[in-house]
């Protein structure tokens, strides 16, 4: 056999190996199932206006619930406030009725210990200590290698099991990706979906308080502040290419629905809010939402782990299943045939 023919055979053999490798990679990617866990508002205590901080640098806050994140590929939540050791607030004075949240930087390691990959900075407390507080928070999360999103046009990316995942957070304020500007939100998500496998959208919006349990088909307000039309927003971003949408902001749980084979959780309530949040009634009830998605972002299965906060803001497992019962009720009321149903063990079914 001539050297020329040998070279051709070698080249063809190498090409076949490369093609096999690509096909094998695509096949394995198609079989990937990702486990995603998410929670609502997190505030690890504040040094303002005086010491409202947990002992032991906050290391005991999550000790009762850490096990429920085991095995999760992605863990997400909303960071309600800034991480900083100093700074001034223009928001209010030093009175007890002032709610400005500043978590010391040394407390931040507990977030990494739990396993958080992504945190939303799109909320009404990230700017409590101005640009300094926000930038300090971003620097801390970058050091911990925790992805974040909040300021306009920001998003975080992570590749897990060969799947490219994007996390982007919205809220009803111009200092962040603004959920009130639905056309802009759709454009952002559409562009991200063209280049990535899974798009996860987080939002902080809606009315607040113990009676803010229902999702409406209209714009919601807190006092006179426009907090967005959440159903319009969530459906729009899914139509644009989002694969999973979860919310927080009302400080209470809300219902869940399946829209175009994608899951929307409208509010996961207050997860760990030390000292400065009311825990009365349903304000102290929350949940860990665990979702399984395939590599295309399609919803495969879900589970609710019922959680409650005990004073002064420590999450623990709730044996009464209050959160499961409440989410079931609200889902049926607000979404009817699209509602998620949950059995007594927290598993989703239709």
Backbone torsions as a table, in degrees:
resi	resn	phi	psi	omega
1	UNK	NA	135.4	-178.3
2	UNK	-70.6	157.7	177.8
3	UNK	-61.2	-35.2	-179.4
4	UNK	-61.0	-46.3	179.9
5	UNK	-66.7	-38.2	177.1
6	UNK	-59.6	-42.9	-179.8
7	UNK	-63.3	-40.3	178.9
8	UNK	-63.1	-43.2	179.0
9	UNK	-63.1	-40.1	178.8
10	UNK	-63.8	-45.0	179.7
11	UNK	-60.7	-46.0	179.9
12	UNK	-62.8	-38.7	179.1
13	UNK	-63.7	-42.9	178.3
14	UNK	-63.3	-41.8	178.7
15	UNK	-62.8	-40.1	177.9
16	UNK	-63.7	-40.2	177.0
17	UNK	-62.3	-42.4	179.7
18	UNK	-64.2	-43.0	179.3
19	UNK	-63.2	-42.2	177.9
20	UNK	-61.7	-41.2	-179.6
21	UNK	-63.7	-42.4	179.7
22	UNK	-64.5	-46.2	-179.3
23	UNK	-63.7	-38.9	178.9
24	UNK	-64.5	-40.6	179.5
25	UNK	-64.8	-42.3	179.6
26	UNK	-65.6	-39.5	179.3
27	UNK	-63.6	-44.7	-179.9
28	UNK	-66.2	-36.3	178.9
29	UNK	-65.0	-38.9	179.9
30	UNK	-64.5	-26.5	-177.9
31	UNK	-91.2	0.0	-176.7
32	UNK	-71.2	134.1	170.9
33	UNK	-119.2	125.6	-179.7
34	UNK	-103.0	135.4	176.4
35	UNK	-99.7	120.5	-175.5
36	UNK	-119.8	127.0	176.5
37	UNK	-117.1	137.6	179.5
38	UNK	-142.7	153.9	-178.9
39	UNK	-136.4	173.5	-179.7
40	UNK	-89.6	-130.6	-171.5
41	UNK	-74.7	137.2	178.2
42	UNK	-125.2	123.7	174.1
43	UNK	-141.5	109.7	-168.6
44	UNK	-85.8	24.6	-173.8
45	UNK	100.4	163.0	-177.7
46	UNK	-140.7	145.7	177.1
47	UNK	-91.1	8.0	-178.1
48	UNK	-130.7	140.3	-1.5
49	UNK	-80.0	-7.2	171.2
50	UNK	-146.4	-171.6	-175.6
51	UNK	-74.6	102.8	171.9
52	UNK	-114.1	51.6	-171.3
53	UNK	-111.0	142.0	177.2
54	UNK	-73.7	156.0	178.1
55	UNK	-72.0	171.2	174.8
56	UNK	57.6	35.3	178.9
57	UNK	54.1	29.3	176.7
58	UNK	78.5	6.3	-173.8
59	UNK	-68.6	-15.7	-178.2
60	UNK	-97.1	-3.5	-174.6
61	UNK	-59.6	-45.1	-174.0
62	UNK	-99.1	6.5	-169.8
63	UNK	-60.6	-28.0	-178.5
64	UNK	-83.1	-11.7	-173.4
65	UNK	-126.3	-4.8	-176.8
66	UNK	-55.7	-36.9	-177.0
67	UNK	-61.0	-24.6	-178.1
68	UNK	-75.6	-7.4	176.3
69	UNK	-99.1	-5.2	-179.4
70	UNK	-59.0	134.7	178.5
71	UNK	86.2	-3.8	179.1
72	UNK	-79.1	132.7	174.7
73	UNK	-76.1	-33.3	-178.3
74	UNK	-133.0	134.8	174.4
75	UNK	-127.8	129.4	-172.8
76	UNK	-136.1	157.0	175.1
77	UNK	-169.0	-177.8	178.9
78	UNK	-110.2	121.9	178.8
79	UNK	-88.1	104.6	-172.7
80	UNK	-89.6	79.9	-178.6
81	UNK	134.5	-179.2	-178.2
82	UNK	-107.5	160.2	175.2
83	UNK	-108.3	109.0	-175.9
84	UNK	-160.9	155.2	-179.2
85	UNK	-101.0	-7.5	179.3
86	UNK	-155.9	-161.0	-179.7
87	UNK	106.1	155.9	-179.6
88	UNK	-112.9	152.0	177.0
89	UNK	-111.9	136.4	174.7
90	UNK	-95.5	3.0	-173.5
91	UNK	-73.8	-39.5	-174.5
92	UNK	-166.3	178.6	-178.9
93	UNK	-88.5	-163.4	-177.2
94	UNK	-91.7	18.8	-177.0
95	UNK	-74.2	161.8	179.8
96	UNK	-65.2	-20.1	-179.0
97	UNK	-89.5	7.9	179.1
98	UNK	-91.6	126.3	-178.5
99	UNK	-114.6	85.5	174.8
100	UNK	-127.1	126.9	-168.1
101	UNK	-110.0	123.6	179.8
102	UNK	-134.3	105.8	-178.6
103	UNK	-92.0	129.6	179.5
104	UNK	-60.3	146.1	-176.9
105	UNK	-61.2	-32.7	-177.9
106	UNK	-68.6	-17.2	177.6
107	UNK	-78.6	-15.6	-171.1
108	UNK	-67.8	-23.8	-176.8
109	UNK	-63.2	-22.2	179.3
110	UNK	-66.5	-27.7	178.0
111	UNK	-66.3	-41.7	177.6
112	UNK	-68.3	-38.3	-179.3
113	UNK	-62.9	-36.3	177.6
114	UNK	-67.9	-33.9	179.2
115	UNK	116.0	15.7	-178.8
116	UNK	-62.0	128.7	173.7
117	UNK	-97.3	-37.0	-174.7
118	UNK	-132.3	138.9	173.7
119	UNK	-133.9	137.1	175.9
120	UNK	-82.0	132.0	171.4
121	UNK	-110.7	12.1	179.9
122	UNK	-92.9	89.8	179.3
123	UNK	-160.7	178.5	-174.5
124	UNK	-85.6	4.9	179.6
125	UNK	-118.3	-6.4	-177.9
126	UNK	-64.0	-26.4	-179.4
127	UNK	-99.6	17.4	-178.7
128	UNK	-56.6	-30.6	178.8
129	UNK	-120.1	35.2	170.6
130	UNK	66.1	-161.4	-178.8
131	UNK	-60.7	-37.7	179.9
132	UNK	-59.9	-48.2	-178.0
133	UNK	-63.7	-41.4	179.5
134	UNK	-65.6	-45.5	-179.2
135	UNK	-65.9	-36.5	176.6
136	UNK	-62.1	-42.1	178.8
137	UNK	-60.6	-47.1	-179.7
138	UNK	-61.7	-43.1	179.8
139	UNK	-61.6	-42.4	-179.6
140	UNK	-64.6	-46.0	-179.0
141	UNK	-65.7	-37.4	176.2
142	UNK	-62.5	-40.9	178.8
143	UNK	-63.6	-35.6	179.9
144	UNK	-83.4	-4.7	-177.2
145	UNK	61.4	40.5	174.4
146	UNK	-106.1	122.3	-179.9
147	UNK	-68.8	149.6	-178.1
148	UNK	-143.8	159.3	174.2
149	UNK	-151.6	147.4	-179.7
150	UNK	176.8	-72.1	179.8
151	UNK	-53.4	154.1	-175.5
152	UNK	-49.2	133.2	175.4
153	UNK	70.6	11.8	178.1
154	UNK	-93.9	145.5	174.4
155	UNK	-155.3	164.9	179.8
156	UNK	-120.6	147.0	179.9
157	UNK	-124.5	147.0	178.2
158	UNK	-151.9	139.6	175.6
159	UNK	-110.2	121.3	-179.6
160	UNK	-129.1	127.2	179.7
161	UNK	55.1	33.4	179.4
162	UNK	81.3	1.6	-178.6
163	UNK	-100.6	128.3	179.3
164	UNK	-87.1	118.5	-174.0
165	UNK	-118.1	134.6	176.3
166	UNK	-118.3	137.3	175.9
167	UNK	-117.5	126.6	178.0
168	UNK	-137.3	134.2	-174.0
169	UNK	-115.2	141.6	-178.8
170	UNK	-127.2	156.8	170.5
171	UNK	-156.3	171.1	-175.6
172	UNK	-88.1	51.9	179.6
173	UNK	-141.1	148.1	-178.3
174	UNK	-73.7	-15.4	178.6
175	UNK	-77.7	0.3	-178.8
176	UNK	-138.5	176.8	167.5
177	UNK	-56.4	118.7	-166.7
178	UNK	-95.7	115.2	-178.7
179	UNK	-72.1	-14.8	177.5
180	UNK	-73.9	-24.9	177.9
181	UNK	-92.0	81.5	-171.7
182	UNK	-67.3	-37.7	179.0
183	UNK	-62.5	-40.4	177.7
184	UNK	-66.8	-41.8	179.1
185	UNK	-61.2	-42.4	178.8
186	UNK	-61.9	-42.6	-179.1
187	UNK	-63.3	-43.5	179.1
188	UNK	-61.3	-48.9	-177.3
189	UNK	-65.2	-41.4	178.7
190	UNK	-57.9	-45.5	-179.6
191	UNK	-65.5	-39.8	178.7
192	UNK	-67.8	-38.0	-177.4
193	UNK	-67.7	-24.9	179.4
194	UNK	-67.9	-25.8	-171.3
195	UNK	-115.9	-0.6	-174.9
196	UNK	-137.6	163.1	-175.0
197	UNK	-84.7	-44.9	-176.2
198	UNK	-129.7	131.7	175.8
199	UNK	-114.9	119.4	176.6
200	UNK	-107.3	126.2	-179.6
201	UNK	-111.1	129.1	173.8
202	UNK	-112.0	143.3	176.9
203	UNK	-141.1	145.7	177.2
204	UNK	-117.5	104.1	-174.7
205	UNK	-166.4	175.4	179.8
206	UNK	96.8	169.4	177.6
207	UNK	-64.4	164.1	-177.6
208	UNK	-120.4	155.0	170.3
209	UNK	115.5	171.7	-174.0
210	UNK	-63.7	-21.0	179.6
211	UNK	-100.7	9.5	-176.7
212	UNK	-95.7	47.7	-173.3
213	UNK	-86.3	-21.8	-170.5
214	UNK	-97.6	145.2	173.7
215	UNK	-97.1	125.4	-177.8
216	UNK	-103.7	172.7	174.5
217	UNK	-99.9	28.4	-177.5
218	UNK	-142.7	173.6	178.0
219	UNK	-65.7	133.7	178.0
220	UNK	-100.1	149.5	-179.4
221	UNK	-129.5	148.9	168.8
222	UNK	-120.1	113.5	-162.3
223	UNK	54.1	-118.9	179.9
224	UNK	-107.7	11.6	-176.6
225	UNK	-88.3	128.6	179.1
226	UNK	-71.1	114.0	-179.4
227	UNK	-106.2	12.8	171.1
228	UNK	94.7	156.8	170.5
229	UNK	-96.8	98.4	-167.9
230	UNK	-71.8	-35.9	179.0
231	UNK	-68.0	-41.5	177.8
232	UNK	-63.8	-43.0	-179.0
233	UNK	-64.3	-50.7	-175.6
234	UNK	-63.8	-42.1	179.1
235	UNK	-65.6	-38.1	-178.7
236	UNK	-65.2	-43.1	-178.0
237	UNK	-71.6	-31.5	174.4
238	UNK	-67.8	-43.0	175.5
239	UNK	-58.6	-29.2	-179.1
240	UNK	-83.9	-10.3	176.8
241	UNK	128.9	-0.3	177.2
242	UNK	-69.5	148.5	-175.0
243	UNK	-109.5	-26.4	-180.0
244	UNK	-151.6	132.7	-177.3
245	UNK	-129.3	127.8	175.8
246	UNK	-134.8	146.7	-173.0
247	UNK	-124.6	171.2	179.9
248	UNK	-164.9	168.7	179.7
249	UNK	129.4	-43.2	179.9
250	UNK	-69.1	-12.9	-177.4
251	UNK	72.3	8.4	174.9
252	UNK	-136.8	164.2	175.0
253	UNK	-73.2	151.4	172.4
254	UNK	-133.1	175.6	-177.2
255	UNK	-74.1	174.6	-179.6
256	UNK	-133.7	150.1	178.3
257	UNK	-141.9	160.3	169.5
258	UNK	-102.9	124.3	178.2
259	UNK	-128.7	120.0	-178.1
260	UNK	51.9	45.0	178.5
261	UNK	65.7	16.5	177.9
262	UNK	-119.6	144.2	-177.5
263	UNK	-89.7	137.2	172.2
264	UNK	-123.5	122.2	172.9
265	UNK	-109.6	114.3	-168.0
266	UNK	-79.4	-24.5	171.9
267	UNK	-166.2	132.3	177.4
268	UNK	-103.9	8.4	172.6
269	UNK	71.9	-159.4	-179.4
270	UNK	-95.2	117.9	-175.6
271	UNK	-89.7	-50.7	179.8
272	UNK	-146.8	101.1	-172.1
273	UNK	-131.7	89.9	-167.6
274	UNK	-74.8	118.9	168.5
275	UNK	74.0	-38.6	-167.8
276	UNK	-98.8	2.7	179.4
277	UNK	-114.3	145.5	174.3
278	UNK	-70.8	136.9	177.3
279	UNK	-112.9	13.6	-176.7
280	UNK	-70.7	138.4	173.8
281	UNK	56.4	-133.3	-176.1
282	UNK	-74.1	-8.0	175.8
283	UNK	-70.0	-20.0	179.5
284	UNK	-99.0	4.7	-179.1
285	UNK	-103.9	136.1	-175.9
286	UNK	-150.2	-166.6	-176.5
287	UNK	-161.6	154.8	164.2
288	UNK	-102.2	124.7	178.4
289	UNK	-101.6	119.7	175.5
290	UNK	-109.9	126.3	-176.6
291	UNK	-126.7	142.2	172.8
292	UNK	-110.4	128.9	179.8
293	UNK	-122.4	147.7	171.9
294	UNK	-86.0	179.9	-173.6
295	UNK	-68.0	-12.6	175.0
296	UNK	-94.5	1.2	178.8
297	UNK	88.1	1.7	-178.7
298	UNK	-71.7	138.6	179.4
299	UNK	-68.4	125.9	-179.9
300	UNK	-104.9	-50.1	-179.8
301	UNK	-160.5	166.2	-179.5
302	UNK	-149.3	159.5	178.8
303	UNK	-149.2	139.9	174.6
304	UNK	-106.6	128.2	171.4
305	UNK	-105.3	111.4	-175.5
306	UNK	-71.3	129.2	-176.9
307	UNK	-130.4	148.6	170.0
308	UNK	-132.1	157.0	174.6
309	UNK	-99.6	131.8	172.6
310	UNK	-103.3	150.2	-176.7
311	UNK	-57.3	136.8	8.4
312	UNK	-99.0	21.4	178.0
313	UNK	135.7	45.8	-177.3
314	UNK	-111.4	121.4	179.3
315	UNK	-75.2	135.0	177.1
316	UNK	-140.4	160.5	177.1
317	UNK	-65.3	139.4	-178.6
318	UNK	-108.1	105.9	-176.4
319	UNK	-67.7	-15.8	-178.3
320	UNK	-78.3	-11.2	-178.0
321	UNK	61.7	26.8	-177.7
322	UNK	-54.0	-46.0	-174.7
323	UNK	-65.5	-38.0	178.2
324	UNK	-62.7	-47.2	-179.3
325	UNK	-62.8	-42.5	-177.8
326	UNK	-67.7	-45.3	-179.9
327	UNK	-63.2	-40.0	175.8
328	UNK	-57.5	-48.9	-178.4
329	UNK	-62.2	-47.3	-177.3
330	UNK	-68.4	-36.6	179.2
331	UNK	-62.2	-44.3	179.6
332	UNK	-66.0	-39.8	-179.7
333	UNK	-64.9	-41.1	-170.5
334	UNK	-95.6	-24.7	-171.3
335	UNK	-128.0	-6.5	173.4
336	UNK	47.2	-111.7	-174.4
337	UNK	-67.9	-17.6	177.6
338	UNK	-93.8	2.6	-174.3
339	UNK	-69.8	145.9	170.0
340	UNK	-82.7	134.9	175.2
341	UNK	-112.9	142.4	-173.0
342	UNK	-128.3	131.9	179.0
343	UNK	-83.2	-179.6	-173.5
344	UNK	-67.2	-16.6	177.4
345	UNK	-94.1	3.1	177.3
346	UNK	90.7	0.7	-177.4
347	UNK	-82.4	139.7	178.4
348	UNK	-77.8	146.8	172.9
349	UNK	-153.0	163.9	176.9
350	UNK	-119.3	NA	NA
